[in-house]
Amino acid sequence: MSDNLKRQVAPSEKILINSTEGAALLSISRPTLYRLAQIDGFPVVRIGSRTLFKRRELAAWFDTHPEVLQK
């Protein structure tokens, strides 16, 4: 395997991030992030048993859905 495929990717370079990284990015708890992931249109990807989040779209989603923060 080439060295490029073995290197660690910084969270800021990732397309998909895990729940820990997503919660930290939004300054919310992981359970809150998982509750939000149930909302239609939330930037989530499920691959097998994994739940991943589209990093670039998370902040944009919150910008367009301020009512979620009021709950």
C-alpha positions as CSV (number, residue, x, y, z in Angstrom):
1,M,0.0,0.0,0.0
2,S,1.4,3.4,-0.9
3,D,2.3,6.0,1.8
4,N,-0.5,8.3,0.7
5,L,-3.1,5.7,1.6
6,K,-1.6,5.0,5.0
7,R,-1.3,8.6,6.3
8,Q,-3.8,9.8,8.9
9,V,-6.2,12.4,7.6
10,A,-6.9,15.5,9.8
11,P,-10.6,16.0,10.7
12,S,-10.5,19.3,8.8
13,E,-9.7,17.3,5.6
14,K,-12.2,14.6,6.1
15,I,-15.5,14.4,4.1
16,L,-17.2,12.2,6.7
17,I,-16.6,12.5,10.4
18,N,-17.6,10.3,13.3
19,S,-20.0,11.3,16.1
20,T,-17.2,12.5,18.5
21,E,-15.8,14.8,15.8
22,G,-19.2,16.0,14.8
23,A,-20.3,16.8,18.3
24,A,-17.1,18.6,18.9
25,L,-17.4,20.6,15.7
26,L,-20.9,21.8,16.7
27,S,-20.2,22.1,20.5
28,I,-23.0,19.7,21.4
29,S,-23.2,16.3,23.0
30,R,-23.0,13.1,21.1
31,P,-26.6,12.1,22.2
32,T,-27.9,15.4,20.9
33,L,-26.1,14.8,17.6
34,Y,-27.7,11.4,17.3
35,R,-31.1,12.8,18.0
36,L,-30.6,15.4,15.3
37,A,-29.5,12.6,12.9
38,Q,-33.1,11.4,13.0
39,I,-34.4,14.6,11.3
40,D,-35.0,14.4,7.6
41,G,-32.4,16.2,5.6
42,F,-29.7,16.1,8.3
43,P,-26.3,15.6,6.8
44,V,-25.8,12.0,8.0
45,V,-24.5,8.9,6.2
46,R,-25.1,5.4,7.5
47,I,-22.7,2.8,6.3
48,G,-23.5,-0.6,7.8
49,S,-23.7,0.0,11.6
50,R,-21.7,3.2,11.4
51,T,-23.3,6.6,11.6
52,L,-21.1,9.3,10.0
53,F,-21.7,13.0,9.4
54,K,-20.9,15.2,6.4
55,R,-18.4,17.6,7.9
56,R,-18.9,20.5,5.4
57,E,-22.7,20.3,5.6
58,L,-23.1,20.3,9.4
59,A,-22.5,24.0,10.1
60,A,-24.5,24.9,7.0
61,W,-27.4,22.8,8.2
62,F,-27.5,24.6,11.5
63,D,-27.3,28.0,9.7
64,T,-30.5,27.1,7.8
65,H,-32.3,25.4,10.7
66,P,-32.0,27.8,13.7
67,E,-35.3,26.5,15.2
68,V,-33.5,23.3,16.2
69,L,-31.4,25.2,18.6
70,Q,-34.4,26.6,20.3
71,K,-35.7,23.3,21.5
